[in-house]
Amino acid sequence: MLKKSVLVFSGSPMITPLIYRALSDENIYPIVKDEAESARLAGFGINSFDQKIFVNKKQEKKALEIINSLNL
C-alpha cells in the first residue's frame, strides 16, 4: 500500500460497499483491500474475511467524518 494511503475502515464485506459508495459520492475514491479474495485467487486459504478501505492521506479527515455519519 502506498505511504500516501491510510486505513479508514476494516470490517465486514457487507458494509464495505456502503462505505465505498458514500465516499465515492463525495469524490473520495477509496482502495479496497480484500485479503481473503486475493488468497482465494492465488489458491491459498485465509481465516479472515475482513476488508480494508484506504484513502489518500489528505482525505482522511473527511473520509472518517463520512464513515462516522453513516452510523454503521
N, CA, C and O atoms as a Tripos MOL2 file, in Angstrom:
@<TRIPOS>MOLECULE
protein
  288   287    72     0     0
PROTEIN
NO_CHARGES

@<TRIPOS>ATOM
      1 N           0.8500   -1.1770    0.0000 N.3       1 MET1
      2 CA          0.0000    0.0000    0.0000 C.3       1 MET1
      3 C           0.8920    1.2360    0.0000 C.2       1 MET1
      4 O           1.9290    1.2680    0.6620 O.2       1 MET1
      5 N           0.4860    2.2200   -0.7300 N.am      2 LEU2
      6 CA          1.2640    3.4530   -0.8060 C.3       2 LEU2
      7 C           1.3220    4.1520    0.5370 C.2       2 LEU2
      8 O           0.3760    4.0770    1.3210 O.2       2 LEU2
      9 N           2.4190    4.8260    0.8060 N.am      3 LYS3
     10 CA          2.5500    5.5480    2.0700 C.3       3 LYS3
     11 C           1.6150    6.7480    2.1220 C.2       3 LYS3
     12 O           1.3870    7.3140    3.1910 O.2       3 LYS3
     13 N           1.0780    7.1350    0.9820 N.am      4 LYS4
     14 CA          0.1390    8.2470    0.9400 C.3       4 LYS4
     15 C          -1.2730    7.7990    1.2840 C.2       4 LYS4
     16 O          -2.1770    8.6270    1.3870 O.2       4 LYS4
     17 N          -1.4720    6.4960    1.4610 N.am      5 SER5
     18 CA         -2.7840    5.9530    1.7860 C.3       5 SER5
     19 C          -2.8510    5.5950    3.2640 C.2       5 SER5
     20 O          -1.8710    5.1460    3.8570 O.2       5 SER5
     21 N          -4.0310    5.8040    3.8460 N.am      6 VAL6
     22 CA         -4.2350    5.4690    5.2550 C.3       6 VAL6
     23 C          -5.4930    4.6120    5.3970 C.2       6 VAL6
     24 O          -6.4520    4.7620    4.6410 O.2       6 VAL6
     25 N          -5.4680    3.7230    6.3690 N.am      7 LEU7
     26 CA         -6.5980    2.8470    6.6510 C.3       7 LEU7
     27 C          -7.6900    3.6460    7.3550 C.2       7 LEU7
     28 O          -7.4290    4.2980    8.3670 O.2       7 LEU7
     29 N          -8.9200    3.5960    6.8200 N.am      8 VAL8
     30 CA        -10.0330    4.2920    7.4660 C.3       8 VAL8
     31 C         -11.1340    3.3340    7.9060 C.2       8 VAL8
     32 O         -12.0130    3.7130    8.6800 O.2       8 VAL8
     33 N         -11.0930    2.0860    7.4150 N.am      9 PHE9
     34 CA        -12.1090    1.1060    7.8050 C.3       9 PHE9
     35 C         -11.5600   -0.2950    7.6260 C.2       9 PHE9
     36 O         -10.8400   -0.5800    6.6690 O.2       9 PHE9
     37 N         -11.9060   -1.1560    8.5510 N.am     10 SER10
     38 CA        -11.6070   -2.5760    8.4420 C.3      10 SER10
     39 C         -12.7980   -3.3140    9.0240 C.2      10 SER10
     40 O         -13.1510   -3.1190   10.1870 O.2      10 SER10
     41 N         -13.4160   -4.1640    8.2140 N.am     11 GLY11
     42 CA        -14.5810   -4.8650    8.7200 C.3      11 GLY11
     43 C         -15.2870   -5.7070    7.6760 C.2      11 GLY11
     44 O         -14.6960   -6.1430    6.6880 O.2      11 GLY11
     45 N         -16.5450   -5.9180    7.9190 N.am     12 SER12
     46 CA        -17.3760   -6.8260    7.1450 C.3      12 SER12
     47 C         -17.4850   -6.4570    5.6680 C.2      12 SER12
     48 O         -17.6290   -5.2850    5.3190 O.2      12 SER12
     49 N         -17.4160   -7.4720    4.8020 N.am     13 PRO13
     50 CA        -17.6290   -7.2350    3.3740 C.3      13 PRO13
     51 C         -19.0530   -6.7800    3.0600 C.2      13 PRO13
     52 O         -19.3140   -6.2980    1.9570 O.2      13 PRO13
     53 N         -19.9680   -6.9260    4.0010 N.am     14 MET14
     54 CA        -21.3420   -6.4610    3.8000 C.3      14 MET14
     55 C         -21.4320   -4.9440    3.9340 C.2      14 MET14
     56 O         -22.2870   -4.3200    3.3070 O.2      14 MET14
     57 N         -20.5650   -4.3480    4.7380 N.am     15 ILE15
     58 CA        -20.5970   -2.9060    4.9920 C.3      15 ILE15
     59 C         -19.6890   -2.1460    4.0320 C.2      15 ILE15
     60 O         -19.9360   -0.9790    3.7290 O.2      15 ILE15
     61 N         -18.6550   -2.7980    3.5620 N.am     16 THR16
     62 CA        -17.6700   -2.1450    2.6960 C.3      16 THR16
     63 C         -18.2890   -1.4360    1.4930 C.2      16 THR16
     64 O         -17.9130   -0.2960    1.2200 O.2      16 THR16
     65 N         -19.2300   -2.0590    0.7500 N.am     17 PRO17
     66 CA        -19.8100   -1.3480   -0.4050 C.3      17 PRO17
     67 C         -20.5790   -0.0840   -0.0180 C.2      17 PRO17
     68 O         -20.6090    0.8830   -0.7780 O.2      17 PRO17
     69 N         -21.1960   -0.0940    1.1580 N.am     18 LEU18
     70 CA        -21.9250    1.0970    1.6180 C.3      18 LEU18
     71 C         -20.9670    2.2550    1.8540 C.2      18 LEU18
     72 O         -21.2340    3.3900    1.4590 O.2      18 LEU18
     73 N         -19.8550    1.9550    2.4980 N.am     19 ILE19
     74 CA        -18.8470    2.9810    2.7660 C.3      19 ILE19
     75 C         -18.1960    3.4310    1.4650 C.2      19 ILE19
     76 O         -17.9860    4.6240    1.2500 O.2      19 ILE19
     77 N         -17.8800    2.4780    0.6030 N.am     20 TYR20
     78 CA        -17.2660    2.8000   -0.6910 C.3      20 TYR20
     79 C         -18.1440    3.7770   -1.4710 C.2      20 TYR20
     80 O         -17.6550    4.7650   -2.0200 O.2      20 TYR20
     81 N         -19.4370    3.4910   -1.5130 N.am     21 ARG21
     82 CA        -20.3760    4.3490   -2.2550 C.3      21 ARG21
     83 C         -20.4730    5.7390   -1.6250 C.2      21 ARG21
     84 O         -20.4650    6.7450   -2.3340 O.2      21 ARG21
     85 N         -20.5630    5.7960   -0.3030 N.am     22 ALA22
     86 CA        -20.6620    7.0850    0.3870 C.3      22 ALA22
     87 C         -19.4220    7.9360    0.1340 C.2      22 ALA22
     88 O         -19.5330    9.1420   -0.0840 O.2      22 ALA22
     89 N         -18.2590    7.3240    0.1620 N.am     23 LEU23
     90 CA        -17.0220    8.0610   -0.0970 C.3      23 LEU23
     91 C         -16.9470    8.4940   -1.5620 C.2      23 LEU23
     92 O         -16.5580    9.6240   -1.8560 O.2      23 LEU23
     93 N         -17.3120    7.6100   -2.4660 N.am     24 SER24
     94 CA        -17.2760    7.9330   -3.8980 C.3      24 SER24
     95 C         -18.2200    9.0810   -4.2330 C.2      24 SER24
     96 O         -17.9090    9.9190   -5.0800 O.2      24 SER24
     97 N         -19.3710    9.1190   -3.5700 N.am     25 ASP25
     98 CA        -20.3320   10.2060   -3.7920 C.3      25 ASP25
     99 C         -19.7520   11.5630   -3.4080 C.2      25 ASP25
    100 O         -20.1950   12.5960   -3.9100 O.2      25 ASP25
    101 N         -18.7630   11.5580   -2.5200 N.am     26 GLU26
    102 CA        -18.1130   12.7940   -2.0770 C.3      26 GLU26
    103 C         -16.7620   13.0010   -2.7640 C.2      26 GLU26
    104 O         -15.9160   13.7530   -2.2800 O.2      26 GLU26
    105 N         -16.5730   12.3320   -3.8860 N.am     27 ASN27
    106 CA        -15.3410   12.4470   -4.6810 C.3      27 ASN27
    107 C         -14.0900   11.9950   -3.9350 C.2      27 ASN27
    108 O         -12.9990   12.5250   -4.1490 O.2      27 ASN27
    109 N         -14.2620   11.0200   -3.0660 N.am     28 ILE28
    110 CA        -13.1350   10.3520   -2.4180 C.3      28 ILE28
    111 C         -13.1400    8.9370   -2.9720 C.2      28 ILE28
    112 O         -14.1010    8.1920   -2.7810 O.2      28 ILE28
    113 N         -12.0740    8.5710   -3.6540 N.am     29 TYR29
    114 CA        -12.0380    7.2720   -4.3130 C.3      29 TYR29
    115 C         -11.1400    6.3170   -3.5350 C.2      29 TYR29
    116 O          -9.9160    6.3530   -3.6620 O.2      29 TYR29
    117 N         -11.7710    5.4540   -2.7200 N.am     30 PRO30
    118 CA        -11.0160    4.5700   -1.8350 C.3      30 PRO30
    119 C         -10.4310    3.3580   -2.5560 C.2      30 PRO30
    120 O         -10.8360    3.0010   -3.6620 O.2      30 PRO30
    121 N          -9.4740    2.7520   -1.8880 N.am     31 ILE31
    122 CA         -8.8830    1.4900   -2.3290 C.3      31 ILE31
    123 C          -9.3900    0.4230   -1.3710 C.2      31 ILE31
    124 O          -9.2290    0.5510   -0.1570 O.2      31 ILE31
    125 N         -10.0010   -0.6260   -1.9040 N.am     32 VAL32
    126 CA        -10.4950   -1.7210   -1.0750 C.3      32 VAL32
    127 C          -9.5160   -2.8810   -1.1740 C.2      32 VAL32
    128 O          -9.1830   -3.3450   -2.2650 O.2      32 VAL32
    129 N          -9.0670   -3.3330   -0.0230 N.am     33 LYS33
    130 CA         -8.1380   -4.4650    0.0340 C.3      33 LYS33
    131 C          -8.8820   -5.6550    0.6320 C.2      33 LYS33
    132 O          -9.3590   -5.5990    1.7650 O.2      33 LYS33
    133 N          -8.9710   -6.7170   -0.1360 N.am     34 ASP34
    134 CA         -9.6680   -7.9290    0.2890 C.3      34 ASP34
    135 C          -8.6730   -9.0850    0.2770 C.2      34 ASP34
    136 O          -8.4800   -9.7410   -0.7460 O.2      34 ASP34
    137 N          -8.0490   -9.3240    1.4150 N.am     35 GLU35
    138 CA         -7.0190  -10.3600    1.5010 C.3      35 GLU35
    139 C          -7.5860  -11.7570    1.2800 C.2      35 GLU35
    140 O          -6.8980  -12.6200    0.7340 O.2      35 GLU35
    141 N          -8.8280  -11.9950    1.6940 N.am     36 ALA36
    142 CA         -9.4330  -13.3130    1.5070 C.3      36 ALA36
    143 C          -9.6170  -13.6100    0.0230 C.2      36 ALA36
    144 O          -9.3220  -14.7170   -0.4270 O.2      36 ALA36
    145 N         -10.1000  -12.6380   -0.7350 N.am     37 GLU37
    146 CA        -10.2950  -12.8310   -2.1740 C.3      37 GLU37
    147 C          -8.9550  -12.9880   -2.8850 C.2      37 GLU37
    148 O          -8.8180  -13.8170   -3.7840 O.2      37 GLU37
    149 N          -7.9830  -12.2030   -2.4890 N.am     38 SER38
    150 CA         -6.6470  -12.3220   -3.0840 C.3      38 SER38
    151 C          -6.0570  -13.7010   -2.8170 C.2      38 SER38
    152 O          -5.4520  -14.3060   -3.7020 O.2      38 SER38
    153 N          -6.2320  -14.1920   -1.6040 N.am     39 ALA39
    154 CA         -5.7220  -15.5180   -1.2530 C.3      39 ALA39
    155 C          -6.4540  -16.6030   -2.0350 C.2      39 ALA39
    156 O          -5.8360  -17.5570   -2.5070 O.2      39 ALA39
    157 N          -7.7640  -16.4580   -2.1710 N.am     40 ARG40
    158 CA         -8.5530  -17.4420   -2.9200 C.3      40 ARG40
    159 C          -8.0930  -17.5070   -4.3720 C.2      40 ARG40
    160 O          -7.9220  -18.5920   -4.9290 O.2      40 ARG40
    161 N          -7.8960  -16.3480   -4.9760 N.am     41 LEU41
    162 CA         -7.4660  -16.3060   -6.3720 C.3      41 LEU41
    163 C          -6.0700  -16.9000   -6.5590 C.2      41 LEU41
    164 O          -5.7560  -17.4430   -7.6190 O.2      41 LEU41
    165 N          -5.2440  -16.7950   -5.5330 N.am     42 ALA42
    166 CA         -3.8880  -17.3410   -5.6050 C.3      42 ALA42
    167 C          -3.8390  -18.8190   -5.2230 C.2      42 ALA42
    168 O          -2.7920  -19.4560   -5.3340 O.2      42 ALA42
    169 N          -4.9730  -19.3650   -4.7710 N.am     43 GLY43
    170 CA         -5.0190  -20.7730   -4.4070 C.3      43 GLY43
    171 C          -4.7030  -21.0610   -2.9580 C.2      43 GLY43
    172 O          -4.4400  -22.2090   -2.5970 O.2      43 GLY43
    173 N          -4.7220  -20.0390   -2.1230 N.am     44 PHE44
    174 CA         -4.4490  -20.2070   -0.7010 C.3      44 PHE44
    175 C          -5.7280  -20.0030    0.0950 C.2      44 PHE44
    176 O          -6.7390  -19.5490   -0.4410 O.2      44 PHE44
    177 N          -5.6770  -20.3360    1.3550 N.am     45 GLY45
    178 CA         -6.7980  -20.1070    2.2480 C.3      45 GLY45
    179 C          -6.4440  -19.0540    3.2760 C.2      45 GLY45
    180 O          -5.2700  -18.8370    3.5800 O.2      45 GLY45
    181 N          -7.4560  -18.4050    3.8080 N.am     46 ILE46
    182 CA         -7.2430  -17.3960    4.8520 C.3      46 ILE46
    183 C          -8.4650  -17.4140    5.7610 C.2      46 ILE46
    184 O          -9.5810  -17.6450    5.2950 O.2      46 ILE46
    185 N          -8.2690  -17.1750    7.0390 N.am     47 ASN47
    186 CA         -9.3660  -17.2230    8.0000 C.3      47 ASN47
    187 C         -10.1110  -15.9100    8.1320 C.2      47 ASN47
    188 O         -11.2740  -15.9030    8.5350 O.2      47 ASN47
    189 N          -9.4850  -14.8250    7.8100 N.am     48 SER48
    190 CA        -10.1040  -13.5140    7.9770 C.3      48 SER48
    191 C         -10.8540  -13.1190    6.7100 C.2      48 SER48
    192 O         -10.3190  -13.2100    5.6050 O.2      48 SER48
    193 N         -12.0820  -12.6850    6.8800 N.am     49 PHE49
    194 CA        -12.8650  -12.2360    5.7370 C.3      49 PHE49
    195 C         -13.0600  -10.7260    5.7480 C.2      49 PHE49
    196 O         -13.8410  -10.1930    4.9590 O.2      49 PHE49
    197 N         -12.3550  -10.0330    6.6400 N.am     50 ASP50
    198 CA        -12.4640   -8.5780    6.7110 C.3      50 ASP50
    199 C         -11.9000   -7.9270    5.4530 C.2      50 ASP50
    200 O         -10.9580   -8.4230    4.8350 O.2      50 ASP50
    201 N         -12.5040   -6.8100    5.1030 N.am     51 GLN51
    202 CA        -11.9860   -5.9940    4.0160 C.3      51 GLN51
    203 C         -11.4850   -4.6940    4.6190 C.2      51 GLN51
    204 O         -11.9670   -4.2520    5.6620 O.2      51 GLN51
    205 N         -10.5170   -4.0890    3.9530 N.am     52 LYS52
    206 CA         -9.9400   -2.8380    4.4330 C.3      52 LYS52
    207 C         -10.1400   -1.7610    3.3810 C.2      52 LYS52
    208 O         -10.0250   -2.0100    2.1810 O.2      52 LYS52
    209 N         -10.4420   -0.5600    3.8550 N.am     53 ILE53
    210 CA        -10.6080    0.5800    2.9580 C.3      53 ILE53
    211 C          -9.5330    1.6020    3.2830 C.2      53 ILE53
    212 O          -9.3690    2.0130    4.4310 O.2      53 ILE53
    213 N          -8.8070    2.0030    2.2530 N.am     54 PHE54
    214 CA         -7.7550    3.0050    2.3630 C.3      54 PHE54
    215 C          -8.1350    4.2230    1.5300 C.2      54 PHE54
    216 O          -8.7690    4.0970    0.4820 O.2      54 PHE54
    217 N          -7.7440    5.4020    2.0030 N.am     55 VAL55
    218 CA         -7.9320    6.6350    1.2380 C.3      55 VAL55
    219 C          -6.6230    7.4170    1.2490 C.2      55 VAL55
    220 O          -5.7090    7.1210    2.0190 O.2      55 VAL55
    221 N          -6.5550    8.4040    0.3900 N.am     56 ASN56
    222 CA         -5.4040    9.2930    0.3550 C.3      56 ASN56
    223 C          -5.2910   10.0020    1.6950 C.2      56 ASN56
    224 O          -6.2970   10.4070    2.2770 O.2      56 ASN56
    225 N          -4.0780   10.1490    2.1800 N.am     57 LYS57
    226 CA         -3.8310   10.7700    3.4850 C.3      57 LYS57
    227 C          -4.4770   12.1560    3.5900 C.2      57 LYS57
    228 O          -4.9470   12.5380    4.6620 O.2      57 LYS57
    229 N          -4.5030   12.9000    2.4970 N.am     58 LYS58
    230 CA         -5.0810   14.2460    2.5000 C.3      58 LYS58
    231 C          -6.5950   14.2240    2.6870 C.2      58 LYS58
    232 O          -7.1840   15.2290    3.0870 O.2      58 LYS58
    233 N          -7.2300   13.0880    2.4020 N.am     59 GLN59
    234 CA         -8.6850   12.9800    2.5010 C.3      59 GLN59
    235 C          -9.1350   12.2040    3.7370 C.2      59 GLN59
    236 O         -10.3220   11.9190    3.8980 O.2      59 GLN59
    237 N          -8.1990   11.8700    4.5960 N.am     60 GLU60
    238 CA         -8.5090   11.0390    5.7610 C.3      60 GLU60
    239 C          -9.5770   11.6550    6.6620 C.2      60 GLU60
    240 O         -10.5390   10.9780    7.0220 O.2      60 GLU60
    241 N          -9.4260   12.9070    7.0240 N.am     61 LYS61
    242 CA        -10.3630   13.5510    7.9500 C.3      61 LYS61
    243 C         -11.7820   13.5500    7.3870 C.2      61 LYS61
    244 O         -12.7280   13.1840    8.0840 O.2      61 LYS61
    245 N         -11.9270   13.9530    6.1430 N.am     62 LYS62
    246 CA        -13.2530   13.9870    5.5170 C.3      62 LYS62
    247 C         -13.8360   12.5790    5.4020 C.2      62 LYS62
    248 O         -15.0280   12.3800    5.6340 O.2      62 LYS62
    249 N         -13.0050   11.6070    5.0480 N.am     63 ALA63
    250 CA        -13.4670   10.2230    4.9190 C.3      63 ALA63
    251 C         -13.9720    9.6890    6.2560 C.2      63 ALA63
    252 O         -15.0200    9.0440    6.3080 O.2      63 ALA63
    253 N         -13.2450    9.9490    7.3270 N.am     64 LEU64
    254 CA        -13.6690    9.4820    8.6490 C.3      64 LEU64
    255 C         -14.9670   10.1460    9.0830 C.2      64 LEU64
    256 O         -15.8060    9.5050    9.7160 O.2      64 LEU64
    257 N         -15.1440   11.4210    8.7540 N.am     65 GLU65
    258 CA        -16.3960   12.1120    9.0650 C.3      65 GLU65
    259 C         -17.5650   11.4570    8.3360 C.2      65 GLU65
    260 O         -18.6320   11.2580    8.9160 O.2      65 GLU65
    261 N         -17.3640   11.1260    7.0740 N.am     66 ILE66
    262 CA        -18.4130   10.4840    6.2790 C.3      66 ILE66
    263 C         -18.7460    9.1100    6.8480 C.2      66 ILE66
    264 O         -19.9180    8.7650    7.0010 O.2      66 ILE66
    265 N         -17.7230    8.3310    7.1590 N.am     67 ILE67
    266 CA        -17.9420    6.9870    7.7030 C.3      67 ILE67
    267 C         -18.6780    7.0640    9.0390 C.2      67 ILE67
    268 O         -19.6050    6.2900    9.2760 O.2      67 ILE67
    269 N         -18.2800    7.9790    9.9070 N.am     68 ASN68
    270 CA        -18.9400    8.1220   11.2090 C.3      68 ASN68
    271 C         -20.3820    8.5870   11.0700 C.2      68 ASN68
    272 O         -21.2280    8.2280   11.8890 O.2      68 ASN68
    273 N         -20.6740    9.3810   10.0440 N.am     69 SER69
    274 CA        -22.0390    9.8750    9.8450 C.3      69 SER69
    275 C         -22.9850    8.7730    9.3680 C.2      69 SER69
    276 O         -24.2030    8.9310    9.4480 O.2      69 SER69
    277 N         -22.4450    7.6690    8.8770 N.am     70 LEU70
    278 CA        -23.2820    6.5630    8.4010 C.3      70 LEU70
    279 C         -23.9020    5.7680    9.5490 C.2      70 LEU70
    280 O         -24.8630    5.0310    9.3310 O.2      70 LEU70
    281 N         -23.3770    5.9000   10.7520 N.am     71 ASN71
    282 CA        -23.8810    5.1890   11.9380 C.3      71 ASN71
    283 C         -23.9710    3.6780   11.7190 C.2      71 ASN71
    284 O         -25.0000    3.0650   12.0020 O.2      71 ASN71
    285 N         -22.9180    3.1000   11.2290 N.am     72 LEU72
    286 CA        -22.9030    1.6470   10.9780 C.3      72 LEU72
    287 C         -22.3880    0.8990   12.1810 C.2      72 LEU72
    288 O         -22.3040   -0.3290   12.1540 O.2      72 LEU72
@<TRIPOS>BOND
     1     1     2 1
     2     2     3 1
     3     3     4 2
     4     3     5 am
     5     5     6 1
     6     6     7 1
     7     7     8 2
     8     7     9 am
     9     9    10 1
    10    10    11 1
    11    11    12 2
    12    11    13 am
    13    13    14 1
    14    14    15 1
    15    15    16 2
    16    15    17 am
    17    17    18 1
    18    18    19 1
    19    19    20 2
    20    19    21 am
    21    21    22 1
    22    22    23 1
    23    23    24 2
    24    23    25 am
    25    25    26 1
    26    26    27 1
    27    27    28 2
    28    27    29 am
    29    29    30 1
    30    30    31 1
    31    31    32 2
    32    31    33 am
    33    33    34 1
    34    34    35 1
    35    35    36 2
    36    35    37 am
    37    37    38 1
    38    38    39 1
    39    39    40 2
    40    39    41 am
    41    41    42 1
    42    42    43 1
    43    43    44 2
    44    43    45 am
    45    45    46 1
    46    46    47 1
    47    47    48 2
    48    47    49 am
    49    49    50 1
    50    50    51 1
    51    51    52 2
    52    51    53 am
    53    53    54 1
    54    54    55 1
    55    55    56 2
    56    55    57 am
    57    57    58 1
    58    58    59 1
    59    59    60 2
    60    59    61 am
    61    61    62 1
    62    62    63 1
    63    63    64 2
    64    63    65 am
    65    65    66 1
    66    66    67 1
    67    67    68 2
    68    67    69 am
    69    69    70 1
    70    70    71 1
    71    71    72 2
    72    71    73 am
    73    73    74 1
    74    74    75 1
    75    75    76 2
    76    75    77 am
    77    77    78 1
    78    78    79 1
    79    79    80 2
    80    79    81 am
    81    81    82 1
    82    82    83 1
    83    83    84 2
    84    83    85 am
    85    85    86 1
    86    86    87 1
    87    87    88 2
    88    87    89 am
    89    89    90 1
    90    90    91 1
    91    91    92 2
    92    91    93 am
    93    93    94 1
    94    94    95 1
    95    95    96 2
    96    95    97 am
    97    97    98 1
    98    98    99 1
    99    99   100 2
   100    99   101 am
   101   101   102 1
   102   102   103 1
   103   103   104 2
   104   103   105 am
   105   105   106 1
   106   106   107 1
   107   107   108 2
   108   107   109 am
   109   109   110 1
   110   110   111 1
   111   111   112 2
   112   111   113 am
   113   113   114 1
   114   114   115 1
   115   115   116 2
   116   115   117 am
   117   117   118 1
   118   118   119 1
   119   119   120 2
   120   119   121 am
   121   121   122 1
   122   122   123 1
   123   123   124 2
   124   123   125 am
   125   125   126 1
   126   126   127 1
   127   127   128 2
   128   127   129 am
   129   129   130 1
   130   130   131 1
   131   131   132 2
   132   131   133 am
   133   133   134 1
   134   134   135 1
   135   135   136 2
   136   135   137 am
   137   137   138 1
   138   138   139 1
   139   139   140 2
   140   139   141 am
   141   141   142 1
   142   142   143 1
   143   143   144 2
   144   143   145 am
   145   145   146 1
   146   146   147 1
   147   147   148 2
   148   147   149 am
   149   149   150 1
   150   150   151 1
   151   151   152 2
   152   151   153 am
   153   153   154 1
   154   154   155 1
   155   155   156 2
   156   155   157 am
   157   157   158 1
   158   158   159 1
   159   159   160 2
   160   159   161 am
   161   161   162 1
   162   162   163 1
   163   163   164 2
   164   163   165 am
   165   165   166 1
   166   166   167 1
   167   167   168 2
   168   167   169 am
   169   169   170 1
   170   170   171 1
   171   171   172 2
   172   171   173 am
   173   173   174 1
   174   174   175 1
   175   175   176 2
   176   175   177 am
   177   177   178 1
   178   178   179 1
   179   179   180 2
   180   179   181 am
   181   181   182 1
   182   182   183 1
   183   183   184 2
   184   183   185 am
   185   185   186 1
   186   186   187 1
   187   187   188 2
   188   187   189 am
   189   189   190 1
   190   190   191 1
   191   191   192 2
   192   191   193 am
   193   193   194 1
   194   194   195 1
   195   195   196 2
   196   195   197 am
   197   197   198 1
   198   198   199 1
   199   199   200 2
   200   199   201 am
   201   201   202 1
   202   202   203 1
   203   203   204 2
   204   203   205 am
   205   205   206 1
   206   206   207 1
   207   207   208 2
   208   207   209 am
   209   209   210 1
   210   210   211 1
   211   211   212 2
   212   211   213 am
   213   213   214 1
   214   214   215 1
   215   215   216 2
   216   215   217 am
   217   217   218 1
   218   218   219 1
   219   219   220 2
   220   219   221 am
   221   221   222 1
   222   222   223 1
   223   223   224 2
   224   223   225 am
   225   225   226 1
   226   226   227 1
   227   227   228 2
   228   227   229 am
   229   229   230 1
   230   230   231 1
   231   231   232 2
   232   231   233 am
   233   233   234 1
   234   234   235 1
   235   235   236 2
   236   235   237 am
   237   237   238 1
   238   238   239 1
   239   239   240 2
   240   239   241 am
   241   241   242 1
   242   242   243 1
   243   243   244 2
   244   243   245 am
   245   245   246 1
   246   246   247 1
   247   247   248 2
   248   247   249 am
   249   249   250 1
   250   250   251 1
   251   251   252 2
   252   251   253 am
   253   253   254 1
   254   254   255 1
   255   255   256 2
   256   255   257 am
   257   257   258 1
   258   258   259 1
   259   259   260 2
   260   259   261 am
   261   261   262 1
   262   262   263 1
   263   263   264 2
   264   263   265 am
   265   265   266 1
   266   266   267 1
   267   267   268 2
   268   267   269 am
   269   269   270 1
   270   270   271 1
   271   271   272 2
   272   271   273 am
   273   273   274 1
   274   274   275 1
   275   275   276 2
   276   275   277 am
   277   277   278 1
   278   278   279 1
   279   279   280 2
   280   279   281 am
   281   281   282 1
   282   282   283 1
   283   283   284 2
   284   283   285 am
   285   285   286 1
   286   286   287 1
   287   287   288 2
@<TRIPOS>SUBSTRUCTURE
     1 MET1         2 RESIDUE 1 A MET
     2 LEU2         6 RESIDUE 1 A LEU
     3 LYS3        10 RESIDUE 1 A LYS
     4 LYS4        14 RESIDUE 1 A LYS
     5 SER5        18 RESIDUE 1 A SER
     6 VAL6        22 RESIDUE 1 A VAL
     7 LEU7        26 RESIDUE 1 A LEU
     8 VAL8        30 RESIDUE 1 A VAL
     9 PHE9        34 RESIDUE 1 A PHE
    10 SER10       38 RESIDUE 1 A SER
    11 GLY11       42 RESIDUE 1 A GLY
    12 SER12       46 RESIDUE 1 A SER
    13 PRO13       50 RESIDUE 1 A PRO
    14 MET14       54 RESIDUE 1 A MET
    15 ILE15       58 RESIDUE 1 A ILE
    16 THR16       62 RESIDUE 1 A THR
    17 PRO17       66 RESIDUE 1 A PRO
    18 LEU18       70 RESIDUE 1 A LEU
    19 ILE19       74 RESIDUE 1 A ILE
    20 TYR20       78 RESIDUE 1 A TYR
    21 ARG21       82 RESIDUE 1 A ARG
    22 ALA22       86 RESIDUE 1 A ALA
    23 LEU23       90 RESIDUE 1 A LEU
    24 SER24       94 RESIDUE 1 A SER
    25 ASP25       98 RESIDUE 1 A ASP
    26 GLU26      102 RESIDUE 1 A GLU
    27 ASN27      106 RESIDUE 1 A ASN
    28 ILE28      110 RESIDUE 1 A ILE
    29 TYR29      114 RESIDUE 1 A TYR
    30 PRO30      118 RESIDUE 1 A PRO
    31 ILE31      122 RESIDUE 1 A ILE
    32 VAL32      126 RESIDUE 1 A VAL
    33 LYS33      130 RESIDUE 1 A LYS
    34 ASP34      134 RESIDUE 1 A ASP
    35 GLU35      138 RESIDUE 1 A GLU
    36 ALA36      142 RESIDUE 1 A ALA
    37 GLU37      146 RESIDUE 1 A GLU
    38 SER38      150 RESIDUE 1 A SER
    39 ALA39      154 RESIDUE 1 A ALA
    40 ARG40      158 RESIDUE 1 A ARG
    41 LEU41      162 RESIDUE 1 A LEU
    42 ALA42      166 RESIDUE 1 A ALA
    43 GLY43      170 RESIDUE 1 A GLY
    44 PHE44      174 RESIDUE 1 A PHE
    45 GLY45      178 RESIDUE 1 A GLY
    46 ILE46      182 RESIDUE 1 A ILE
    47 ASN47      186 RESIDUE 1 A ASN
    48 SER48      190 RESIDUE 1 A SER
    49 PHE49      194 RESIDUE 1 A PHE
    50 ASP50      198 RESIDUE 1 A ASP
    51 GLN51      202 RESIDUE 1 A GLN
    52 LYS52      206 RESIDUE 1 A LYS
    53 ILE53      210 RESIDUE 1 A ILE
    54 PHE54      214 RESIDUE 1 A PHE
    55 VAL55      218 RESIDUE 1 A VAL
    56 ASN56      222 RESIDUE 1 A ASN
    57 LYS57      226 RESIDUE 1 A LYS
    58 LYS58      230 RESIDUE 1 A LYS
    59 GLN59      234 RESIDUE 1 A GLN
    60 GLU60      238 RESIDUE 1 A GLU
    61 LYS61      242 RESIDUE 1 A LYS
    62 LYS62      246 RESIDUE 1 A LYS
    63 ALA63      250 RESIDUE 1 A ALA
    64 LEU64      254 RESIDUE 1 A LEU
    65 GLU65      258 RESIDUE 1 A GLU
    66 ILE66      262 RESIDUE 1 A ILE
    67 ILE67      266 RESIDUE 1 A ILE
    68 ASN68      270 RESIDUE 1 A ASN
    69 SER69      274 RESIDUE 1 A SER
    70 LEU70      278 RESIDUE 1 A LEU
    71 ASN71      282 RESIDUE 1 A ASN
    72 LEU72      286 RESIDUE 1 A LEU
